[in-house]
Each structure stands twice: as structure tokens, then as C-alpha cells.
């Protein structure tokens, strides 16, 4: 039972990481396509 709990936590963490990555990519794309220079750090 403890195993499934750990696995679920791990899956949640991976999903969160993936979503964060997607958000950062989208943000970078938006800045790239806008005419303003990028002011945020990587």
C-alpha cells in the first residue's frame, strides 16, 4: 500500500514538472513573437 502511495506522488510530481516546462516554453514563444525584447530571465 505504501508503494502505491509513493508511485502516485511520483506521477503527480512528474506531471507537474511537465506542465511547468510547457508553460515556460509557451512564455518564451510569446516573448519571441512579440516585438518587445525579452526582459525576463531564462
C-alpha positions as CSV (number, residue, x, y, z in Angstrom):
1,X,0.0,0.0,0.0
2,X,2.8,2.4,0.8
3,X,4.3,1.6,-2.6
4,X,1.2,2.8,-4.5
5,X,1.2,6.0,-2.4
6,X,4.8,6.7,-3.4
7,X,4.1,5.9,-7.0
8,X,1.1,8.2,-7.1
9,X,3.2,11.0,-5.6
10,X,5.9,10.4,-8.1
11,X,3.5,10.5,-11.0
12,X,2.0,13.8,-9.7
13,X,5.4,15.3,-9.4
14,X,6.4,14.3,-13.0
15,X,3.1,15.7,-14.3
16,X,3.7,19.0,-12.5
17,X,7.2,19.2,-13.9
18,X,5.9,18.6,-17.4
19,X,3.2,21.3,-17.1
20,X,5.8,23.8,-15.8
21,X,8.0,23.0,-18.8
22,X,5.1,23.6,-21.2
23,X,4.3,26.9,-19.5
24,X,7.9,28.1,-19.8
25,X,8.0,27.1,-23.4
26,X,4.8,28.9,-24.2
27,X,6.0,32.0,-22.3
28,X,9.3,32.0,-24.3
29,X,7.4,31.7,-27.6
30,X,5.1,34.6,-26.7
31,X,8.2,36.8,-25.9
32,X,9.9,35.6,-29.1
33,X,7.0,36.5,-31.3
34,X,6.4,39.9,-29.6
35,X,8.4,42.9,-30.8
36,X,9.5,43.8,-27.3
37,X,12.9,42.5,-26.2
38,X,12.8,39.7,-23.6
39,X,13.1,41.2,-20.2
40,X,12.6,38.1,-18.1
41,X,15.5,35.8,-17.3
42,X,15.7,32.3,-18.6
